[in-house]
Amino acid sequence: KRERTNDGGPASHAAELALSDYLPPSYNWVQCSHASCQKWRILPPQAELPGEDDEWHCSDNPDAAKARRGCAAPEDVEPTHEEALELARQYKKAYDAERRRDKEARREAEV
């Protein structure tokens, strides 16, 4: 019987594999249209990408981390493996919350 570990053992590896479903194969990058900003941002996997001619601003970022939504935030960099897993946790949490809201709305509509 394998036991749960926090040191990269079998249990943490299994959790990492489950989170890998929420990791994009590559990241969707967008650049802020503000002339004074021009920073690059990583969009969550479920986010709709702006069109080629559409303006996009840091404040349009649907990222769950509100601190990363403004031009004052540092430019995004390619995440390390650990950071990518943390992003996946955030995306999974936001995805699960959205699914719960949708399910509750459907249930209320049936009543």
C-alpha positions as CSV (number, residue, x, y, z in Angstrom):
1,K,0.0,0.0,0.0
2,R,1.4,3.4,-1.0
3,E,1.0,6.3,1.5
4,R,0.4,9.9,0.8
5,T,3.6,11.9,0.8
6,N,4.5,15.6,0.4
7,D,8.0,15.0,-0.9
8,G,7.3,14.2,-4.6
9,G,6.3,10.6,-3.9
10,P,3.5,8.7,-5.6
11,A,0.6,10.7,-4.1
12,S,2.0,14.0,-5.1
13,H,2.9,12.7,-8.6
14,A,-0.7,11.5,-9.0
15,A,-2.0,15.0,-8.0
16,E,0.4,16.6,-10.5
17,L,-0.9,14.3,-13.2
18,A,-4.5,15.3,-12.4
19,L,-3.6,18.9,-12.6
20,S,-1.8,18.4,-16.0
21,D,-5.3,18.3,-17.5
22,Y,-5.5,22.1,-16.7
23,L,-2.1,22.9,-18.1
24,P,-2.2,24.2,-21.7
25,P,0.2,22.6,-24.2
26,S,1.4,26.1,-24.8
27,Y,0.4,29.4,-23.4
28,N,-1.7,32.0,-25.0
29,W,0.1,35.3,-24.9
30,V,-1.4,38.7,-25.5
31,Q,0.1,42.2,-25.5
32,C,-1.4,45.2,-23.8
33,S,-2.5,47.8,-26.3
34,H,-1.8,50.8,-24.0
35,A,1.2,52.7,-25.5
36,S,2.6,53.2,-22.0
37,C,2.4,49.5,-21.1
38,Q,2.9,47.0,-24.0
39,K,3.4,44.2,-21.5
40,W,2.8,40.6,-22.4
41,R,0.3,38.5,-20.5
42,I,-0.5,34.8,-20.3
43,L,-4.2,34.2,-20.7
44,P,-6.0,31.3,-18.9
45,P,-6.7,28.3,-21.2
46,Q,-10.4,29.0,-21.2
47,A,-10.1,32.7,-22.1
48,E,-11.2,33.9,-25.5
49,L,-8.3,35.3,-27.5
50,P,-8.7,38.8,-28.9
51,G,-8.9,39.2,-32.7
52,E,-5.9,40.3,-34.7
53,D,-7.1,43.9,-34.8
54,D,-8.8,44.1,-31.4
55,E,-7.4,46.2,-28.7
56,W,-6.6,44.3,-25.5
57,H,-5.5,45.8,-22.1
58,C,-4.1,44.3,-18.9
59,S,-7.4,45.2,-17.2
60,D,-9.2,42.8,-19.7
61,N,-7.2,39.8,-18.2
62,P,-9.7,37.3,-16.9
63,D,-7.0,35.7,-14.8
64,A,-8.1,34.6,-11.3
65,A,-5.2,36.4,-9.7
66,K,-6.6,40.0,-9.6
67,A,-3.1,41.3,-8.8
68,R,-2.1,40.4,-12.4
69,R,-5.0,42.3,-14.1
70,G,-3.5,45.8,-14.2
71,C,-0.7,47.5,-16.1
72,A,1.1,48.1,-12.8
73,A,1.8,44.3,-12.5
74,P,5.1,43.0,-13.7
75,E,5.1,41.5,-17.2
76,D,4.4,37.8,-17.3
77,V,7.3,35.4,-17.9
78,E,7.2,31.8,-19.0
79,P,6.4,29.9,-15.7
80,T,8.6,27.3,-14.1
81,H,7.1,23.9,-13.7
82,E,6.1,24.6,-10.1
83,E,4.5,27.9,-11.2
84,A,2.7,26.2,-14.0
85,L,1.2,23.7,-11.5
86,E,0.1,26.6,-9.3
87,L,-1.5,28.3,-12.3
88,A,-3.2,24.9,-13.1
89,R,-4.6,24.8,-9.5
90,Q,-6.0,28.3,-9.9
91,Y,-7.5,27.5,-13.3
92,K,-9.0,24.3,-12.0
93,K,-10.5,26.2,-9.0
94,A,-12.0,28.8,-11.3
95,Y,-13.3,26.2,-13.7
96,D,-14.9,24.2,-10.9
97,A,-16.5,27.3,-9.5
98,E,-17.9,28.2,-12.9
99,R,-19.3,24.7,-13.3
100,R,-21.0,24.9,-9.9
101,R,-22.6,28.2,-10.8
102,D,-23.8,26.8,-14.1
103,K,-25.2,23.8,-12.4
104,E,-27.0,25.9,-9.8
105,A,-28.4,28.2,-12.5
106,R,-29.8,25.2,-14.4
107,R,-31.3,23.8,-11.3
108,E,-33.0,27.1,-10.4
109,A,-34.3,27.4,-14.0
110,E,-36.0,23.9,-13.7
111,V,-37.9,25.0,-10.6
